[in-house]
Amino acid sequence: MAEKGKTEKGKAEKGKTTPVAEDASSNFSASEFLKGTKEELDKVVWPSRQQLISESVAVILMVSLSATIIYLVDNFFIWAAGKVF
């Protein structure tokens, strides 16, 4: 037998309603959204200028190195294919 408040196979009891999310557009507040956004941005730990510059340089160097390696490997395969075919 089902316990009080529960029914078989997860079906809702007759006469009971389940909570339904309200229409999101009816309770949207731009000022509350902006306030919440500012609160979240205040929690962010922003990098220092030196850290930003050094990490940006590292990314640019790694991308350049990867592109150069891909270029060289591609040219090698073009050269090798020219010799074989």
PDB file of N, CA, C and O in Angstrom, chain B, residues numbered from 101:
ATOM      1  N   MET B 101       0.837  -1.175   0.000  1.00  0.00           N
ATOM      2  CA  MET B 101       0.000   0.000   0.000  1.00  0.00           C
ATOM      3  C   MET B 101       0.881   1.237   0.000  1.00  0.00           C
ATOM      4  O   MET B 101       1.951   1.238   0.610  1.00  0.00           O
ATOM      5  N   ALA B 102       0.446   2.284  -0.674  1.00  0.00           N
ATOM      6  CA  ALA B 102       1.232   3.507  -0.796  1.00  0.00           C
ATOM      7  C   ALA B 102       1.246   4.260   0.521  1.00  0.00           C
ATOM      8  O   ALA B 102       0.267   4.268   1.267  1.00  0.00           O
ATOM      9  N   GLU B 103       2.404   4.906   0.795  1.00  0.00           N
ATOM     10  CA  GLU B 103       2.513   5.715   1.998  1.00  0.00           C
ATOM     11  C   GLU B 103       1.690   6.979   1.825  1.00  0.00           C
ATOM     12  O   GLU B 103       1.287   7.335   0.718  1.00  0.00           O
ATOM     13  N   LYS B 104       1.450   7.648   2.947  1.00  0.00           N
ATOM     14  CA  LYS B 104       0.664   8.880   2.910  1.00  0.00           C
ATOM     15  C   LYS B 104       1.386   9.928   2.060  1.00  0.00           C
ATOM     16  O   LYS B 104       2.575  10.168   2.272  1.00  0.00           O
ATOM     17  N   GLY B 105       0.702  10.554   1.110  1.00  0.00           N
ATOM     18  CA  GLY B 105       1.271  11.574   0.249  1.00  0.00           C
ATOM     19  C   GLY B 105       1.933  11.012  -1.002  1.00  0.00           C
ATOM     20  O   GLY B 105       2.256  11.762  -1.923  1.00  0.00           O
ATOM     21  N   LYS B 106       2.135   9.721  -1.041  1.00  0.00           N
ATOM     22  CA  LYS B 106       2.761   9.124  -2.224  1.00  0.00           C
ATOM     23  C   LYS B 106       1.746   8.224  -2.904  1.00  0.00           C
ATOM     24  O   LYS B 106       0.871   7.650  -2.256  1.00  0.00           O
ATOM     25  N   THR B 107       1.874   8.112  -4.193  1.00  0.00           N
ATOM     26  CA  THR B 107       0.979   7.240  -4.937  1.00  0.00           C
ATOM     27  C   THR B 107       1.815   6.242  -5.712  1.00  0.00           C
ATOM     28  O   THR B 107       3.037   6.368  -5.794  1.00  0.00           O
ATOM     29  N   GLU B 108       1.161   5.267  -6.270  1.00  0.00           N
ATOM     30  CA  GLU B 108       1.860   4.248  -7.042  1.00  0.00           C
ATOM     31  C   GLU B 108       2.403   4.832  -8.330  1.00  0.00           C
ATOM     32  O   GLU B 108       1.755   5.663  -8.966  1.00  0.00           O
ATOM     33  N   LYS B 109       3.592   4.399  -8.712  1.00  0.00           N
ATOM     34  CA  LYS B 109       4.231   4.765  -9.978  1.00  0.00           C
ATOM     35  C   LYS B 109       4.377   6.280 -10.156  1.00  0.00           C
ATOM     36  O   LYS B 109       4.362   6.764 -11.288  1.00  0.00           O
ATOM     37  N   GLY B 110       4.519   7.034  -9.067  1.00  0.00           N
ATOM     38  CA  GLY B 110       4.810   8.451  -9.153  1.00  0.00           C
ATOM     39  C   GLY B 110       3.681   9.318  -9.663  1.00  0.00           C
ATOM     40  O   GLY B 110       3.916  10.479  -9.998  1.00  0.00           O
ATOM     41  N   LYS B 111       2.448   8.798  -9.737  1.00  0.00           N
ATOM     42  CA  LYS B 111       1.335   9.595 -10.228  1.00  0.00           C
ATOM     43  C   LYS B 111       0.858  10.527  -9.127  1.00  0.00           C
ATOM     44  O   LYS B 111       0.881  10.178  -7.947  1.00  0.00           O
ATOM     45  N   ALA B 112       0.428  11.710  -9.524  1.00  0.00           N
ATOM     46  CA  ALA B 112      -0.079  12.686  -8.559  1.00  0.00           C
ATOM     47  C   ALA B 112      -1.465  12.266  -8.088  1.00  0.00           C
ATOM     48  O   ALA B 112      -2.240  11.668  -8.834  1.00  0.00           O
ATOM     49  N   GLU B 113      -1.758  12.594  -6.833  1.00  0.00           N
ATOM     50  CA  GLU B 113      -3.082  12.279  -6.303  1.00  0.00           C
ATOM     51  C   GLU B 113      -4.106  13.229  -6.898  1.00  0.00           C
ATOM     52  O   GLU B 113      -3.777  14.355  -7.271  1.00  0.00           O
ATOM     53  N   LYS B 114      -5.354  12.772  -6.986  1.00  0.00           N
ATOM     54  CA  LYS B 114      -6.415  13.610  -7.511  1.00  0.00           C
ATOM     55  C   LYS B 114      -6.612  14.798  -6.576  1.00  0.00           C
ATOM     56  O   LYS B 114      -6.557  14.668  -5.354  1.00  0.00           O
ATOM     57  N   GLY B 115      -6.846  15.967  -7.190  1.00  0.00           N
ATOM     58  CA  GLY B 115      -7.107  17.155  -6.400  1.00  0.00           C
ATOM     59  C   GLY B 115      -5.837  17.877  -5.964  1.00  0.00           C
ATOM     60  O   GLY B 115      -5.909  19.010  -5.489  1.00  0.00           O
ATOM     61  N   LYS B 116      -4.699  17.256  -6.114  1.00  0.00           N
ATOM     62  CA  LYS B 116      -3.437  17.900  -5.733  1.00  0.00           C
ATOM     63  C   LYS B 116      -2.815  18.517  -6.984  1.00  0.00           C
ATOM     64  O   LYS B 116      -2.845  17.915  -8.057  1.00  0.00           O
ATOM     65  N   THR B 117      -2.261  19.693  -6.848  1.00  0.00           N
ATOM     66  CA  THR B 117      -1.593  20.330  -7.977  1.00  0.00           C
ATOM     67  C   THR B 117      -0.100  20.360  -7.720  1.00  0.00           C
ATOM     68  O   THR B 117       0.358  20.429  -6.580  1.00  0.00           O
ATOM     69  N   THR B 118       0.627  20.309  -8.787  1.00  0.00           N
ATOM     70  CA  THR B 118       2.078  20.410  -8.666  1.00  0.00           C
ATOM     71  C   THR B 118       2.479  21.836  -9.007  1.00  0.00           C
ATOM     72  O   THR B 118       1.858  22.468  -9.863  1.00  0.00           O
ATOM     73  N   PRO B 119       3.510  22.348  -8.347  1.00  0.00           N
ATOM     74  CA  PRO B 119       3.913  23.726  -8.639  1.00  0.00           C
ATOM     75  C   PRO B 119       4.434  23.843 -10.065  1.00  0.00           C
ATOM     76  O   PRO B 119       5.189  22.993 -10.536  1.00  0.00           O
ATOM     77  N   VAL B 120       4.024  24.899 -10.737  1.00  0.00           N
ATOM     78  CA  VAL B 120       4.426  25.136 -12.113  1.00  0.00           C
ATOM     79  C   VAL B 120       5.196  26.451 -12.148  1.00  0.00           C
ATOM     80  O   VAL B 120       4.808  27.426 -11.504  1.00  0.00           O
ATOM     81  N   ALA B 121       6.291  26.470 -12.907  1.00  0.00           N
ATOM     82  CA  ALA B 121       7.080  27.703 -13.017  1.00  0.00           C
ATOM     83  C   ALA B 121       6.226  28.784 -13.649  1.00  0.00           C
ATOM     84  O   ALA B 121       5.520  28.557 -14.631  1.00  0.00           O
ATOM     85  N   GLU B 122       6.308  29.969 -13.056  1.00  0.00           N
ATOM     86  CA  GLU B 122       5.551  31.086 -13.613  1.00  0.00           C
ATOM     87  C   GLU B 122       6.197  31.536 -14.920  1.00  0.00           C
ATOM     88  O   GLU B 122       7.357  31.225 -15.191  1.00  0.00           O
ATOM     89  N   ASP B 123       5.453  32.253 -15.704  1.00  0.00           N
ATOM     90  CA  ASP B 123       5.970  32.787 -16.954  1.00  0.00           C
ATOM     91  C   ASP B 123       7.158  33.683 -16.634  1.00  0.00           C
ATOM     92  O   ASP B 123       7.023  34.642 -15.874  1.00  0.00           O
ATOM     93  N   ALA B 124       8.330  33.376 -17.210  1.00  0.00           N
ATOM     94  CA  ALA B 124       9.566  34.082 -16.886  1.00  0.00           C
ATOM     95  C   ALA B 124       9.485  35.562 -17.251  1.00  0.00           C
ATOM     96  O   ALA B 124      10.083  36.393 -16.566  1.00  0.00           O
ATOM     97  N   SER B 125       8.765  35.906 -18.304  1.00  0.00           N
ATOM     98  CA  SER B 125       8.716  37.304 -18.724  1.00  0.00           C
ATOM     99  C   SER B 125       7.862  38.152 -17.791  1.00  0.00           C
ATOM    100  O   SER B 125       7.998  39.376 -17.785  1.00  0.00           O
ATOM    101  N   SER B 126       6.997  37.541 -17.012  1.00  0.00           N
ATOM    102  CA  SER B 126       6.120  38.328 -16.153  1.00  0.00           C
ATOM    103  C   SER B 126       6.833  38.850 -14.917  1.00  0.00           C
ATOM    104  O   SER B 126       6.387  39.834 -14.328  1.00  0.00           O
ATOM    105  N   ASN B 127       7.946  38.209 -14.502  1.00  0.00           N
ATOM    106  CA  ASN B 127       8.611  38.685 -13.292  1.00  0.00           C
ATOM    107  C   ASN B 127      10.068  39.053 -13.551  1.00  0.00           C
ATOM    108  O   ASN B 127      10.880  39.006 -12.628  1.00  0.00           O
ATOM    109  N   PHE B 128      10.417  39.416 -14.777  1.00  0.00           N
ATOM    110  CA  PHE B 128      11.776  39.830 -15.105  1.00  0.00           C
ATOM    111  C   PHE B 128      11.964  41.291 -14.770  1.00  0.00           C
ATOM    112  O   PHE B 128      11.146  42.138 -15.129  1.00  0.00           O
ATOM    113  N   SER B 129      13.050  41.576 -14.080  1.00  0.00           N
ATOM    114  CA  SER B 129      13.362  42.952 -13.734  1.00  0.00           C
ATOM    115  C   SER B 129      14.777  43.252 -14.202  1.00  0.00           C
ATOM    116  O   SER B 129      15.735  42.627 -13.747  1.00  0.00           O
ATOM    117  N   ALA B 130      14.903  44.213 -15.113  1.00  0.00           N
ATOM    118  CA  ALA B 130      16.223  44.556 -15.643  1.00  0.00           C
ATOM    119  C   ALA B 130      17.132  45.084 -14.542  1.00  0.00           C
ATOM    120  O   ALA B 130      18.325  44.781 -14.529  1.00  0.00           O
ATOM    121  N   SER B 131      16.589  45.862 -13.628  1.00  0.00           N
ATOM    122  CA  SER B 131      17.429  46.414 -12.558  1.00  0.00           C
ATOM    123  C   SER B 131      17.934  45.311 -11.637  1.00  0.00           C
ATOM    124  O   SER B 131      19.085  45.357 -11.202  1.00  0.00           O
ATOM    125  N   GLU B 132      17.098  44.318 -11.328  1.00  0.00           N
ATOM    126  CA  GLU B 132      17.537  43.192 -10.494  1.00  0.00           C
ATOM    127  C   GLU B 132      18.583  42.355 -11.228  1.00  0.00           C
ATOM    128  O   GLU B 132      19.536  41.868 -10.620  1.00  0.00           O
ATOM    129  N   PHE B 133      18.401  42.195 -12.518  1.00  0.00           N
ATOM    130  CA  PHE B 133      19.369  41.452 -13.320  1.00  0.00           C
ATOM    131  C   PHE B 133      20.727  42.145 -13.298  1.00  0.00           C
ATOM    132  O   PHE B 133      21.751  41.498 -13.080  1.00  0.00           O
ATOM    133  N   LEU B 134      20.738  43.454 -13.523  1.00  0.00           N
ATOM    134  CA  LEU B 134      21.988  44.213 -13.534  1.00  0.00           C
ATOM    135  C   LEU B 134      22.636  44.220 -12.150  1.00  0.00           C
ATOM    136  O   LEU B 134      23.860  44.149 -12.036  1.00  0.00           O
ATOM    137  N   LYS B 135      21.819  44.305 -11.102  1.00  0.00           N
ATOM    138  CA  LYS B 135      22.345  44.270  -9.740  1.00  0.00           C
ATOM    139  C   LYS B 135      23.013  42.919  -9.477  1.00  0.00           C
ATOM    140  O   LYS B 135      24.115  42.867  -8.930  1.00  0.00           O
ATOM    141  N   GLY B 136      22.357  41.842  -9.859  1.00  0.00           N
ATOM    142  CA  GLY B 136      22.917  40.510  -9.677  1.00  0.00           C
ATOM    143  C   GLY B 136      24.178  40.309 -10.499  1.00  0.00           C
ATOM    144  O   GLY B 136      25.127  39.672 -10.042  1.00  0.00           O
ATOM    145  N   THR B 137      24.189  40.854 -11.718  1.00  0.00           N
ATOM    146  CA  THR B 137      25.371  40.755 -12.568  1.00  0.00           C
ATOM    147  C   THR B 137      26.547  41.473 -11.934  1.00  0.00           C
ATOM    148  O   THR B 137      27.664  40.955 -11.937  1.00  0.00           O
ATOM    149  N   LYS B 138      26.310  42.669 -11.386  1.00  0.00           N
ATOM    150  CA  LYS B 138      27.383  43.424 -10.735  1.00  0.00           C
ATOM    151  C   LYS B 138      27.909  42.674  -9.517  1.00  0.00           C
ATOM    152  O   LYS B 138      29.116  42.646  -9.279  1.00  0.00           O
ATOM    153  N   GLU B 139      27.010  42.066  -8.742  1.00  0.00           N
ATOM    154  CA  GLU B 139      27.440  41.292  -7.570  1.00  0.00           C
ATOM    155  C   GLU B 139      28.331  40.127  -7.983  1.00  0.00           C
ATOM    156  O   GLU B 139      29.331  39.849  -7.321  1.00  0.00           O
ATOM    157  N   GLU B 140      27.984  39.446  -9.064  1.00  0.00           N
ATOM    158  CA  GLU B 140      28.790  38.321  -9.528  1.00  0.00           C
ATOM    159  C   GLU B 140      30.136  38.794 -10.072  1.00  0.00           C
ATOM    160  O   GLU B 140      31.157  38.144  -9.847  1.00  0.00           O
ATOM    161  N   LEU B 141      30.146  39.922 -10.787  1.00  0.00           N
ATOM    162  CA  LEU B 141      31.408  40.446 -11.318  1.00  0.00           C
ATOM    163  C   LEU B 141      32.332  40.915 -10.199  1.00  0.00           C
ATOM    164  O   LEU B 141      33.553  40.877 -10.355  1.00  0.00           O
ATOM    165  N   ASP B 142      31.765  41.359  -9.064  1.00  0.00           N
ATOM    166  CA  ASP B 142      32.586  41.753  -7.921  1.00  0.00           C
ATOM    167  C   ASP B 142      33.292  40.555  -7.297  1.00  0.00           C
ATOM    168  O   ASP B 142      34.315  40.722  -6.634  1.00  0.00           O
ATOM    169  N   LYS B 143      32.761  39.345  -7.498  1.00  0.00           N
ATOM    170  CA  LYS B 143      33.360  38.127  -6.942  1.00  0.00           C
ATOM    171  C   LYS B 143      34.529  37.611  -7.789  1.00  0.00           C
ATOM    172  O   LYS B 143      35.322  36.794  -7.321  1.00  0.00           O
ATOM    173  N   VAL B 144      34.633  38.086  -9.032  1.00  0.00           N
ATOM    174  CA  VAL B 144      35.659  37.605  -9.947  1.00  0.00           C
ATOM    175  C   VAL B 144      37.025  38.104  -9.484  1.00  0.00           C
ATOM    176  O   VAL B 144      37.180  39.269  -9.118  1.00  0.00           O
ATOM    177  N   VAL B 145      38.015  37.210  -9.503  1.00  0.00           N
ATOM    178  CA  VAL B 145      39.387  37.602  -9.203  1.00  0.00           C
ATOM    179  C   VAL B 145      40.063  37.916 -10.534  1.00  0.00           C
ATOM    180  O   VAL B 145      40.414  37.011 -11.291  1.00  0.00           O
ATOM    181  N   TRP B 146      40.240  39.195 -10.808  1.00  0.00           N
ATOM    182  CA  TRP B 146      40.795  39.626 -12.078  1.00  0.00           C
ATOM    183  C   TRP B 146      42.312  39.514 -12.040  1.00  0.00           C
ATOM    184  O   TRP B 146      42.920  39.760 -10.998  1.00  0.00           O
ATOM    185  N   PRO B 147      42.946  39.142 -13.174  1.00  0.00           N
ATOM    186  CA  PRO B 147      44.407  39.033 -13.194  1.00  0.00           C
ATOM    187  C   PRO B 147      45.060  40.414 -13.140  1.00  0.00           C
ATOM    188  O   PRO B 147      44.469  41.416 -13.543  1.00  0.00           O
ATOM    189  N   SER B 148      46.286  40.440 -12.634  1.00  0.00           N
ATOM    190  CA  SER B 148      47.036  41.694 -12.627  1.00  0.00           C
ATOM    191  C   SER B 148      47.462  42.020 -14.055  1.00  0.00           C
ATOM    192  O   SER B 148      47.386  41.171 -14.944  1.00  0.00           O
ATOM    193  N   ARG B 149      47.909  43.250 -14.267  1.00  0.00           N
ATOM    194  CA  ARG B 149      48.334  43.656 -15.604  1.00  0.00           C
ATOM    195  C   ARG B 149      49.516  42.802 -16.068  1.00  0.00           C
ATOM    196  O   ARG B 149      49.563  42.372 -17.221  1.00  0.00           O
ATOM    197  N   GLN B 150      50.470  42.557 -15.163  1.00  0.00           N
ATOM    198  CA  GLN B 150      51.643  41.750 -15.506  1.00  0.00           C
ATOM    199  C   GLN B 150      51.241  40.323 -15.859  1.00  0.00           C
ATOM    200  O   GLN B 150      51.757  39.756 -16.822  1.00  0.00           O
ATOM    201  N   GLN B 151      50.327  39.737 -15.093  1.00  0.00           N
ATOM    202  CA  GLN B 151      49.869  38.371 -15.368  1.00  0.00           C
ATOM    203  C   GLN B 151      49.130  38.321 -16.702  1.00  0.00           C
ATOM    204  O   GLN B 151      49.310  37.381 -17.475  1.00  0.00           O
ATOM    205  N   LEU B 152      48.312  39.309 -16.972  1.00  0.00           N
ATOM    206  CA  LEU B 152      47.569  39.369 -18.233  1.00  0.00           C
ATOM    207  C   LEU B 152      48.520  39.439 -19.421  1.00  0.00           C
ATOM    208  O   LEU B 152      48.334  38.735 -20.414  1.00  0.00           O
ATOM    209  N   ILE B 153      49.542  40.289 -19.318  1.00  0.00           N
ATOM    210  CA  ILE B 153      50.501  40.446 -20.416  1.00  0.00           C
ATOM    211  C   ILE B 153      51.295  39.163 -20.612  1.00  0.00           C
ATOM    212  O   ILE B 153      51.444  38.702 -21.743  1.00  0.00           O
ATOM    213  N   SER B 154      51.809  38.577 -19.528  1.00  0.00           N
ATOM    214  CA  SER B 154      52.647  37.382 -19.674  1.00  0.00           C
ATOM    215  C   SER B 154      51.849  36.195 -20.224  1.00  0.00           C
ATOM    216  O   SER B 154      52.359  35.440 -21.052  1.00  0.00           O
ATOM    217  N   GLU B 155      50.622  36.029 -19.779  1.00  0.00           N
ATOM    218  CA  GLU B 155      49.814  34.914 -20.288  1.00  0.00           C
ATOM    219  C   GLU B 155      49.383  35.149 -21.724  1.00  0.00           C
ATOM    220  O   GLU B 155      49.291  34.199 -22.502  1.00  0.00           O
ATOM    221  N   SER B 156      49.116  36.395 -22.092  1.00  0.00           N
ATOM    222  CA  SER B 156      48.767  36.702 -23.482  1.00  0.00           C
ATOM    223  C   SER B 156      49.941  36.430 -24.407  1.00  0.00           C
ATOM    224  O   SER B 156      49.765  35.876 -25.492  1.00  0.00           O
ATOM    225  N   VAL B 157      51.153  36.820 -23.977  1.00  0.00           N
ATOM    226  CA  VAL B 157      52.351  36.555 -24.775  1.00  0.00           C
ATOM    227  C   VAL B 157      52.550  35.046 -24.915  1.00  0.00           C
ATOM    228  O   VAL B 157      52.889  34.564 -25.996  1.00  0.00           O
ATOM    229  N   ALA B 158      52.342  34.302 -23.836  1.00  0.00           N
ATOM    230  CA  ALA B 158      52.501  32.843 -23.895  1.00  0.00           C
ATOM    231  C   ALA B 158      51.521  32.227 -24.892  1.00  0.00           C
ATOM    232  O   ALA B 158      51.895  31.336 -25.655  1.00  0.00           O
ATOM    233  N   VAL B 159      50.284  32.689 -24.892  1.00  0.00           N
ATOM    234  CA  VAL B 159      49.284  32.161 -25.824  1.00  0.00           C
ATOM    235  C   VAL B 159      49.661  32.499 -27.262  1.00  0.00           C
ATOM    236  O   VAL B 159      49.572  31.645 -28.144  1.00  0.00           O
ATOM    237  N   ILE B 160      50.080  33.739 -27.503  1.00  0.00           N
ATOM    238  CA  ILE B 160      50.462  34.143 -28.865  1.00  0.00           C
ATOM    239  C   ILE B 160      51.651  33.316 -29.347  1.00  0.00           C
ATOM    240  O   ILE B 160      51.670  32.872 -30.494  1.00  0.00           O
ATOM    241  N   LEU B 161      52.653  33.104 -28.470  1.00  0.00           N
ATOM    242  CA  LEU B 161      53.811  32.293 -28.851  1.00  0.00           C
ATOM    243  C   LEU B 161      53.424  30.848 -29.152  1.00  0.00           C
ATOM    244  O   LEU B 161      53.903  30.272 -30.129  1.00  0.00           O
ATOM    245  N   MET B 162      52.570  30.261 -28.330  1.00  0.00           N
ATOM    246  CA  MET B 162      52.166  28.867 -28.555  1.00  0.00           C
ATOM    247  C   MET B 162      51.353  28.726 -29.842  1.00  0.00           C
ATOM    248  O   MET B 162      51.523  27.748 -30.571  1.00  0.00           O
ATOM    249  N   VAL B 163      50.492  29.668 -30.126  1.00  0.00           N
ATOM    250  CA  VAL B 163      49.706  29.621 -31.364  1.00  0.00           C
ATOM    251  C   VAL B 163      50.630  29.773 -32.570  1.00  0.00           C
ATOM    252  O   VAL B 163      50.476  29.072 -33.570  1.00  0.00           O
ATOM    253  N   SER B 164      51.589  30.691 -32.470  1.00  0.00           N
ATOM    254  CA  SER B 164      52.548  30.880 -33.564  1.00  0.00           C
ATOM    255  C   SER B 164      53.389  29.629 -33.771  1.00  0.00           C
ATOM    256  O   SER B 164      53.614  29.211 -34.907  1.00  0.00           O
ATOM    257  N   LEU B 165      53.856  29.029 -32.678  1.00  0.00           N
ATOM    258  CA  LEU B 165      54.650  27.804 -32.776  1.00  0.00           C
ATOM    259  C   LEU B 165      53.830  26.671 -33.395  1.00  0.00           C
ATOM    260  O   LEU B 165      54.321  25.955 -34.268  1.00  0.00           O
ATOM    261  N   SER B 166      52.597  26.509 -32.952  1.00  0.00           N
ATOM    262  CA  SER B 166      51.731  25.453 -33.505  1.00  0.00           C
ATOM    263  C   SER B 166      51.473  25.679 -34.993  1.00  0.00           C
ATOM    264  O   SER B 166      51.520  24.735 -35.781  1.00  0.00           O
ATOM    265  N   ALA B 167      51.203  26.917 -35.375  1.00  0.00           N
ATOM    266  CA  ALA B 167      50.954  27.218 -36.790  1.00  0.00           C
ATOM    267  C   ALA B 167      52.196  26.945 -37.631  1.00  0.00           C
ATOM    268  O   ALA B 167      52.092  26.426 -38.742  1.00  0.00           O
ATOM    269  N   THR B 168      53.366  27.290 -37.107  1.00  0.00           N
ATOM    270  CA  THR B 168      54.607  27.048 -37.835  1.00  0.00           C
ATOM    271  C   THR B 168      54.859  25.556 -38.013  1.00  0.00           C
ATOM    272  O   THR B 168      55.249  25.115 -39.094  1.00  0.00           O
ATOM    273  N   ILE B 169      54.638  24.782 -36.958  1.00  0.00           N
ATOM    274  CA  ILE B 169      54.830  23.328 -37.044  1.00  0.00           C
ATOM    275  C   ILE B 169      53.867  22.715 -38.060  1.00  0.00           C
ATOM    276  O   ILE B 169      54.265  21.877 -38.869  1.00  0.00           O
ATOM    277  N   ILE B 170      52.614  23.129 -38.018  1.00  0.00           N
ATOM    278  CA  ILE B 170      51.624  22.609 -38.973  1.00  0.00           C
ATOM    279  C   ILE B 170      52.022  22.990 -40.401  1.00  0.00           C
ATOM    280  O   ILE B 170      51.905  22.176 -41.317  1.00  0.00           O
ATOM    281  N   TYR B 171      52.488  24.213 -40.588  1.00  0.00           N
ATOM    282  CA  TYR B 171      52.931  24.667 -41.910  1.00  0.00           C
ATOM    283  C   TYR B 171      54.092  23.812 -42.415  1.00  0.00           C
ATOM    284  O   TYR B 171      54.091  23.381 -43.568  1.00  0.00           O
ATOM    285  N   LEU B 172      55.083  23.567 -41.556  1.00  0.00           N
ATOM    286  CA  LEU B 172      56.246  22.782 -41.961  1.00  0.00           C
ATOM    287  C   LEU B 172      55.880  21.325 -42.267  1.00  0.00           C
ATOM    288  O   LEU B 172      56.364  20.757 -43.246  1.00  0.00           O
ATOM    289  N   VAL B 173      55.035  20.730 -41.441  1.00  0.00           N
ATOM    290  CA  VAL B 173      54.605  19.350 -41.677  1.00  0.00           C
ATOM    291  C   VAL B 173      53.811  19.275 -42.977  1.00  0.00           C
ATOM    292  O   VAL B 173      53.979  18.338 -43.757  1.00  0.00           O
ATOM    293  N   ASP B 174      52.948  20.257 -43.208  1.00  0.00           N
ATOM    294  CA  ASP B 174      52.162  20.286 -44.438  1.00  0.00           C
ATOM    295  C   ASP B 174      53.077  20.380 -45.662  1.00  0.00           C
ATOM    296  O   ASP B 174      52.892  19.654 -46.639  1.00  0.00           O
ATOM    297  N   ASN B 175      54.052  21.271 -45.601  1.00  0.00           N
ATOM    298  CA  ASN B 175      54.985  21.400 -46.726  1.00  0.00           C
ATOM    299  C   ASN B 175      55.810  20.129 -46.922  1.00  0.00           C
ATOM    300  O   ASN B 175      56.111  19.762 -48.058  1.00  0.00           O
ATOM    301  N   PHE B 176      56.176  19.462 -45.845  1.00  0.00           N
ATOM    302  CA  PHE B 176      56.900  18.201 -45.970  1.00  0.00           C
ATOM    303  C   PHE B 176      56.060  17.168 -46.711  1.00  0.00           C
ATOM    304  O   PHE B 176      56.557  16.485 -47.606  1.00  0.00           O
ATOM    305  N   PHE B 177      54.787  17.054 -46.336  1.00  0.00           N
ATOM    306  CA  PHE B 177      53.919  16.078 -47.007  1.00  0.00           C
ATOM    307  C   PHE B 177      53.675  16.463 -48.464  1.00  0.00           C
ATOM    308  O   PHE B 177      53.568  15.585 -49.320  1.00  0.00           O
ATOM    309  N   ILE B 178      53.586  17.751 -48.757  1.00  0.00           N
ATOM    310  CA  ILE B 178      53.436  18.179 -50.164  1.00  0.00           C
ATOM    311  C   ILE B 178      54.695  17.792 -50.948  1.00  0.00           C
ATOM    312  O   ILE B 178      54.596  17.284 -52.064  1.00  0.00           O
ATOM    313  N   TRP B 179      55.868  18.029 -50.372  1.00  0.00           N
ATOM    314  CA  TRP B 179      57.133  17.668 -51.012  1.00  0.00           C
ATOM    315  C   TRP B 179      57.215  16.142 -51.220  1.00  0.00           C
ATOM    316  O   TRP B 179      57.582  15.671 -52.297  1.00  0.00           O
ATOM    317  N   ALA B 180      56.860  15.370 -50.146  1.00  0.00           N
ATOM    318  CA  ALA B 180      56.936  13.910 -50.230  1.00  0.00           C
ATOM    319  C   ALA B 180      55.946  13.369 -51.267  1.00  0.00           C
ATOM    320  O   ALA B 180      56.268  12.435 -52.002  1.00  0.00           O
ATOM    321  N   ALA B 181      54.756  13.947 -51.327  1.00  0.00           N
ATOM    322  CA  ALA B 181      53.765  13.489 -52.310  1.00  0.00           C
ATOM    323  C   ALA B 181      54.246  13.799 -53.718  1.00  0.00           C
ATOM    324  O   ALA B 181      53.988  13.027 -54.642  1.00  0.00           O
ATOM    325  N   GLY B 182      54.945  14.922 -53.897  1.00  0.00           N
ATOM    326  CA  GLY B 182      55.489  15.271 -55.216  1.00  0.00           C
ATOM    327  C   GLY B 182      56.559  14.285 -55.665  1.00  0.00           C
ATOM    328  O   GLY B 182      56.678  13.993 -56.855  1.00  0.00           O
ATOM    329  N   LYS B 183      57.340  13.769 -54.715  1.00  0.00           N
ATOM    330  CA  LYS B 183      58.386  12.792 -55.042  1.00  0.00           C
ATOM    331  C   LYS B 183      57.788  11.422 -55.349  1.00  0.00           C
ATOM    332  O   LYS B 183      58.289  10.712 -56.221  1.00  0.00           O
ATOM    333  N   VAL B 184      56.728  11.044 -54.646  1.00  0.00           N
ATOM    334  CA  VAL B 184      56.126   9.724 -54.818  1.00  0.00           C
ATOM    335  C   VAL B 184      55.255   9.683 -56.075  1.00  0.00           C
ATOM    336  O   VAL B 184      55.303   8.705 -56.822  1.00  0.00           O
ATOM    337  N   PHE B 185      54.473  10.709 -56.317  1.00  0.00           N
ATOM    338  CA  PHE B 185      53.537  10.689 -57.437  1.00  0.00           C
ATOM    339  C   PHE B 185      54.122  11.501 -58.542  1.00  0.00           C
ATOM    340  O   PHE B 185      53.510  11.634 -59.602  1.00  0.00           O
TER     341      PHE B 185
END
